Amino acid sequence: AVCVVSYSVSSDLSHSHSPKYVEMLNEIMSGNGVDPATLMWDTRLLKIKRQVLMYGPDFICIQGLQSIGFAERCSERELDWFSFEDEPVSNHLVHLYRDLSKANYGVAFAPTLQPPESVVTCFGNAIFWKRSRWQLEEIWNINNTSLCVELTSKIGGPRILVSSTKSAAVYAKEW
């Protein structure tokens, strides 16, 4: 059996120029909306980690994950990039990887787009896999829309192709 979970962690609320963001912020400030803490990455990260570690999935697909720099990343090919001491808190990819790597997960990331107000951060798709069961073979970034990874089973199962997709057009529609 294979267990897969998928999360889309960004939305129109991730972009401060979105009309929905302004509307939601007004509701929060008036006390009619959600608790503002639930929108903070630190709060959401704890909930995601708790759920992931409870199920221990083979694959975790994440769409809309924030990273620094518009570049493809892979923990198996450039571990040093994930290990910088003074990593900014806005690099959600690195901080999530550091937490999940303690449970023996690897990660591949492909950027999708940069928010209009930033030249440093980007949103992208990520795939985490359980290293004890899967060996990375190949990574494909398909037009900055889909991230695909091919993995080989370490316990005698078949090769598998996993995809995580959220295109720039989806962000535009949300915003």
C-alpha positions as CSV (number, residue, x, y, z in Angstrom):
1,A,0.0,0.0,0.0
2,V,1.1,3.6,-0.7
3,C,-0.1,6.6,1.3
4,V,-0.2,10.0,-0.4
5,V,-1.4,13.4,1.1
6,S,-1.7,16.6,-0.8
7,Y,-2.0,20.2,0.5
8,S,-2.4,23.5,-1.2
9,V,-1.0,25.9,1.3
10,S,-1.3,29.2,-0.5
11,S,-4.4,30.9,-1.7
12,D,-5.7,34.3,-2.5
13,L,-4.9,35.2,1.1
14,S,-1.2,34.8,0.3
15,H,-1.2,37.9,-1.9
16,S,-1.8,41.1,-0.1
17,H,-3.2,42.9,-3.3
18,S,-6.0,40.4,-3.7
19,P,-9.5,41.8,-3.1
20,K,-10.3,38.6,-1.2
21,Y,-7.3,39.3,1.1
22,V,-8.6,42.8,1.9
23,E,-12.1,41.5,2.5
24,M,-10.9,38.7,4.8
25,L,-8.5,41.1,6.7
26,N,-11.5,43.5,7.3
27,E,-13.6,40.6,8.6
28,I,-10.8,39.5,10.9
29,M,-10.2,43.0,12.2
30,S,-14.0,43.4,12.9
31,G,-14.0,40.1,14.9
32,N,-16.4,38.4,12.4
33,G,-13.8,36.2,10.6
34,V,-11.4,33.5,11.5
35,D,-8.8,33.8,14.2
36,P,-5.9,35.8,12.7
37,A,-3.4,33.2,14.1
38,T,-4.8,30.5,11.8
39,L,-3.5,32.4,8.8
40,M,0.0,32.6,10.1
41,W,2.5,30.1,8.6
42,D,3.9,29.1,12.0
43,T,0.4,28.0,13.1
44,R,-0.4,26.2,9.9
45,L,3.0,24.5,9.8
46,L,2.5,22.9,13.2
47,K,-0.9,21.6,12.1
48,I,0.5,20.2,8.8
49,K,3.4,18.6,10.6
50,R,1.2,17.0,13.2
51,Q,-1.1,15.5,10.6
52,V,1.7,14.3,8.3
53,L,3.6,12.7,11.1
54,M,0.4,11.0,12.4
55,Y,-0.2,9.3,9.1
56,G,3.4,8.9,8.0
57,P,2.6,9.0,4.3
58,D,5.0,7.8,1.6
59,F,4.5,11.0,-0.4
60,I,3.4,14.5,0.5
61,C,2.5,16.8,-2.3
62,I,2.4,20.5,-1.5
63,Q,1.2,23.3,-3.9
64,G,1.8,26.9,-3.2
65,L,4.8,26.5,-0.9
66,Q,6.9,29.6,-0.4
67,S,10.6,29.6,-1.1
68,I,13.5,32.0,-1.5
69,G,14.8,32.4,-5.0
70,F,13.2,31.3,-8.2
71,A,15.1,28.0,-8.6
72,E,14.5,24.3,-8.5
73,R,15.7,22.6,-5.3
74,C,16.3,19.0,-4.2
75,S,17.5,17.8,-0.8
76,E,19.3,14.9,-2.4
77,R,21.3,17.0,-4.8
78,E,22.0,20.2,-2.9
79,L,21.8,19.5,0.8
80,D,23.9,22.6,1.6
81,W,21.2,24.9,0.4
82,F,18.8,23.5,3.0
83,S,21.4,23.9,5.8
84,F,22.2,27.6,5.9
85,E,22.3,28.8,9.5
86,D,20.5,32.1,9.2
87,E,17.6,31.0,6.9
88,P,14.8,33.6,6.8
89,V,11.5,32.5,8.3
90,S,9.9,33.3,4.9
91,N,11.7,30.3,3.4
92,H,8.8,27.9,4.2
93,L,10.4,25.2,2.0
94,V,13.5,25.0,4.1
95,H,11.8,25.1,7.4
96,L,9.3,22.4,6.5
97,Y,12.0,20.2,5.0
98,R,14.1,20.6,8.2
99,D,11.1,19.4,10.3
100,L,10.2,16.5,8.0
101,S,13.8,15.4,7.4
102,K,13.8,14.4,11.1
103,A,11.2,11.8,10.1
104,N,13.5,10.8,7.1
105,Y,11.8,12.6,4.2
106,G,13.5,14.0,1.2
107,V,12.1,16.8,-1.0
108,A,12.1,18.2,-4.5
109,F,10.8,21.7,-5.3
110,A,10.0,23.6,-8.5
111,P,9.0,27.2,-8.6
112,T,5.8,28.4,-10.2
113,L,5.7,32.1,-9.9
114,Q,6.9,35.1,-7.9
115,P,4.3,37.3,-6.2
116,P,4.1,40.7,-7.8
117,E,5.3,42.5,-4.6
118,S,8.5,40.4,-4.3
119,V,11.7,39.7,-6.2
120,V,13.0,37.3,-3.5
121,T,10.2,34.9,-2.7
122,C,8.3,32.6,-5.0
123,F,5.5,30.0,-4.7
124,G,6.0,26.5,-6.1
125,N,5.2,22.8,-5.9
126,A,7.0,20.4,-3.7
127,I,7.0,16.6,-3.3
128,F,8.3,15.0,-0.1
129,W,9.0,11.2,0.0
130,K,9.9,8.8,2.7
131,R,13.5,7.9,2.2
132,S,13.2,4.6,4.0
133,R,10.9,3.3,1.3
134,W,11.7,5.3,-1.8
135,Q,14.9,6.3,-3.8
136,L,14.8,9.3,-6.1
137,E,15.6,8.6,-9.7
138,E,14.5,11.7,-11.7
139,I,12.9,15.1,-11.4
140,W,11.0,17.1,-14.0
141,N,9.8,20.7,-13.8
142,I,7.2,20.9,-16.5
143,N,6.8,24.5,-17.6
144,N,6.9,25.8,-14.0
145,T,3.4,24.3,-13.6
146,S,4.0,20.7,-12.5
147,L,6.7,19.0,-10.6
148,C,7.1,15.3,-11.3
149,V,9.4,12.9,-9.5
150,E,10.2,9.3,-10.4
151,L,11.0,7.1,-7.4
152,T,12.1,3.5,-7.1
153,S,10.8,1.3,-4.3
154,K,13.4,0.2,-1.8
155,I,11.2,-2.7,-0.7
156,G,10.7,-4.4,-4.1
157,G,7.7,-2.5,-5.4
158,P,7.4,-0.8,-8.8
159,R,8.8,2.5,-9.9
160,I,6.3,5.3,-9.3
161,L,5.7,8.8,-10.8
162,V,4.4,11.4,-8.4
163,S,3.2,14.8,-9.5
164,S,2.3,18.1,-7.7
165,T,0.7,20.8,-9.7
166,K,-0.5,24.3,-9.3
167,S,0.0,26.6,-12.3
168,A,0.4,30.4,-12.4
169,A,-3.0,30.6,-14.1
170,V,-4.6,29.1,-10.9
171,Y,-2.9,31.8,-8.8
172,A,-4.1,34.5,-11.2
173,K,-7.7,33.1,-11.0
174,E,-7.5,33.0,-7.1
175,W,-6.2,36.5,-6.9
